Amino acid sequence: MEQDYLLFGILFGGSLLTGLGVMEPNKYLLPLWMQRSMIVKLVHIYNGFSVFFLTGLAFILEGLWGFWYIGSFIVGTIIGRFILSKFSNFIFFIYPLVTPFLFISVLSLYS
């Protein structure tokens, strides 16, 4: 039971960060050279794949109960996008640094 709450918390936190990370960078907050740079494109690709990876992990570990975690992803992403619309884009670059820790945390719960 405790394990389920921990997994839910980790996935909800991940989805919150996903909402922040997948959001398109605000053109007014990023310099022009950065908007066109490959780094921004790579961060978008990385963030998108990590969403699918965490979602797949929820289904593999929890079976059909994974739908409960998908709901947390949707809510977390909406909240994340709202936060990003109110604050600056520096958060966009934090997500790729945090994602590996989320993966490790989820996997360590089941080892």
C-alpha contacts under 8 A as a table, 3 or more apart, distances in Angstrom:
res1	aa1	res2	aa2	distance
1	M	4	D	5.20
1	M	5	Y	6.68
2	E	5	Y	5.25
2	E	6	L	6.27
3	Q	6	L	5.10
3	Q	7	L	6.15
3	Q	109	L	6.74
4	D	7	L	5.12
4	D	8	F	6.06
5	Y	8	F	5.02
5	Y	9	G	6.10
6	L	9	G	5.08
6	L	10	I	6.16
7	L	10	I	5.11
7	L	11	L	6.09
7	L	106	V	6.27
7	L	109	L	7.61
8	F	11	L	5.23
8	F	12	F	5.94
8	F	69	Y	6.30
8	F	72	S	7.59
9	G	12	F	5.10
9	G	13	G	5.98
10	I	13	G	5.11
10	I	14	G	6.05
10	I	102	L	6.52
10	I	105	S	7.47
10	I	106	V	7.01
11	L	14	G	4.85
11	L	15	S	6.08
11	L	54	L	7.26
11	L	69	Y	6.77
11	L	72	S	7.20
11	L	73	F	6.96
11	L	102	L	7.81
12	F	15	S	5.07
12	F	16	L	6.18
12	F	69	Y	7.45
12	F	72	S	5.27
12	F	73	F	5.86
12	F	76	G	5.80
13	G	16	L	5.07
13	G	17	L	6.33
13	G	76	G	7.15
14	G	17	L	5.14
14	G	18	T	6.03
14	G	73	F	7.73
14	G	76	G	7.88
14	G	99	T	7.24
14	G	102	L	6.72
15	S	18	T	4.65
15	S	19	G	6.14
15	S	51	V	7.50
15	S	72	S	7.21
15	S	73	F	4.68
15	S	74	I	7.30
15	S	75	V	7.89
15	S	76	G	4.85
15	S	77	T	5.29
15	S	80	G	7.72
16	L	19	G	5.24
16	L	20	L	6.57
16	L	73	F	7.38
16	L	75	V	7.95
16	L	76	G	4.17
16	L	77	T	5.08
16	L	78	I	7.73
16	L	79	I	6.44
16	L	80	G	4.77
17	L	20	L	4.96
17	L	21	G	5.97
17	L	76	G	7.79
17	L	77	T	7.40
17	L	80	G	6.28
17	L	95	Y	5.93
18	T	21	G	4.86
18	T	22	V	5.69
18	T	47	N	6.70
18	T	51	V	6.85
18	T	76	G	7.88
18	T	77	T	6.04
18	T	80	G	7.08
18	T	95	Y	7.10
19	G	22	V	5.67
19	G	23	M	6.19
19	G	76	G	6.72
19	G	77	T	3.85
19	G	78	I	6.34
19	G	79	I	7.04
19	G	80	G	4.19
19	G	81	R	4.96
20	L	23	M	5.73
20	L	77	T	7.34
20	L	80	G	4.80
20	L	81	R	5.56
20	L	83	I	7.40
20	L	84	L	5.79
20	L	91	I	6.50
20	L	92	F	5.97
20	L	95	Y	7.48
21	G	44	H	7.44
21	G	47	N	6.21
21	G	91	I	6.96
21	G	92	F	4.54
21	G	93	F	7.07
21	G	94	I	7.75
21	G	95	Y	5.62
21	G	96	P	7.87
22	V	44	H	6.01
22	V	47	N	5.84
22	V	48	G	6.56
22	V	92	F	7.48
23	M	81	R	6.48
23	M	84	L	7.70
23	M	92	F	7.54
25	P	29	L	7.70
25	P	30	L	7.19
25	P	35	Q	7.85
25	P	89	N	6.30
25	P	92	F	7.20
26	N	29	L	5.46
26	N	30	L	6.53
26	N	89	N	6.78
27	K	30	L	5.52
27	K	31	P	7.50
27	K	32	L	7.67
27	K	35	Q	6.99
28	Y	31	P	7.44
29	L	88	S	6.97
29	L	89	N	6.70
30	L	34	M	6.23
30	L	35	Q	6.29
30	L	89	N	7.65
31	P	34	M	5.35
31	P	35	Q	6.43
32	L	35	Q	5.13
32	L	36	R	6.62
33	W	36	R	5.50
33	W	37	S	6.15
34	M	37	S	4.90
34	M	39	I	7.78
34	M	40	V	7.01
35	Q	40	V	6.71
36	R	40	V	7.51
37	S	40	V	5.87
37	S	41	K	7.03
38	M	41	K	5.06
38	M	42	L	6.05
39	I	42	L	5.09
39	I	43	V	6.12
40	V	43	V	5.11
40	V	44	H	6.33
41	K	44	H	5.15
41	K	45	I	6.38
42	L	45	I	5.08
42	L	46	Y	6.06
43	V	46	Y	5.06
43	V	47	N	6.00
43	V	93	F	7.41
43	V	96	P	7.06
44	H	47	N	5.19
44	H	48	G	6.15
45	I	48	G	5.18
45	I	49	F	6.25
46	Y	49	F	5.32
46	Y	50	S	6.15
46	Y	96	P	7.23
47	N	50	S	5.20
47	N	51	V	6.49
47	N	95	Y	7.54
47	N	96	P	6.79
48	G	51	V	5.36
48	G	52	F	6.87
49	F	52	F	5.26
49	F	53	F	6.16
50	S	53	F	4.86
50	S	54	L	6.06
50	S	99	T	7.40
51	V	54	L	5.39
51	V	55	T	6.15
52	F	55	T	5.05
52	F	56	G	5.97
53	F	56	G	5.14
53	F	57	L	6.06
54	L	57	L	4.96
54	L	58	A	6.31
54	L	103	F	7.36
55	T	58	A	5.17
55	T	59	F	6.67
55	T	66	G	7.74
55	T	69	Y	7.74
55	T	70	I	6.72
56	G	59	F	5.23
56	G	60	I	6.18
57	L	60	I	5.07
57	L	61	L	6.05
58	A	61	L	5.36
58	A	62	E	5.74
58	A	63	G	7.46
58	A	66	G	5.02
58	A	69	Y	6.75
59	F	62	E	5.19
59	F	63	G	4.70
59	F	64	L	6.45
59	F	65	W	7.20
59	F	66	G	4.56
59	F	67	F	7.65
60	I	63	G	5.74
60	I	66	G	7.97
61	L	66	G	7.84
62	E	65	W	5.31
62	E	66	G	5.38
63	G	66	G	5.69
64	L	67	F	6.04
65	W	68	W	5.60
65	W	69	Y	7.38
66	G	69	Y	5.17
66	G	70	I	6.35
67	F	70	I	4.89
67	F	71	G	6.42
68	W	71	G	5.33
68	W	72	S	6.72
69	Y	72	S	4.93
69	Y	73	F	6.30
70	I	73	F	4.89
70	I	74	I	6.41
71	G	74	I	5.17
71	G	75	V	6.33
72	S	75	V	5.19
72	S	76	G	5.84
73	F	76	G	5.09
73	F	77	T	5.92
74	I	77	T	5.21
74	I	78	I	6.30
75	V	78	I	5.25
75	V	79	I	6.29
76	G	79	I	5.13
76	G	80	G	5.99
77	T	80	G	4.93
77	T	81	R	6.12
78	I	81	R	5.22
78	I	82	F	6.28
79	I	82	F	5.10
79	I	83	I	6.23
80	G	83	I	5.14
80	G	84	L	6.20
81	R	84	L	5.07
81	R	85	S	6.15
82	F	85	S	5.16
82	F	86	K	6.59
83	I	86	K	5.30
83	I	87	F	6.30
84	L	87	F	5.10
84	L	88	S	6.55
84	L	89	N	6.83
84	L	91	I	7.62
85	S	88	S	7.64
88	S	91	I	7.17
89	N	92	F	5.41
89	N	93	F	7.79
90	F	93	F	5.87
90	F	94	I	7.05
91	I	94	I	5.06
91	I	95	Y	6.82
92	F	95	Y	6.19
93	F	96	P	6.42
93	F	97	L	7.63
94	I	97	L	5.47
94	I	98	V	6.63
95	Y	98	V	5.17
95	Y	99	T	6.15
96	P	99	T	5.42
96	P	100	P	7.59
97	L	100	P	6.88
98	V	101	F	5.57
98	V	102	L	6.70
99	T	102	L	5.09
99	T	103	F	6.46
100	P	103	F	5.16
100	P	104	I	6.25
101	F	104	I	5.08
101	F	105	S	6.02
102	L	105	S	5.07
102	L	106	V	6.25
103	F	106	V	5.33
103	F	107	L	6.21
104	I	107	L	5.20
104	I	108	S	5.93
105	S	108	S	5.17
105	S	109	L	6.45
106	V	109	L	5.40
106	V	110	Y	7.13
107	L	110	Y	5.45
107	L	111	S	6.43
108	S	111	S	5.12
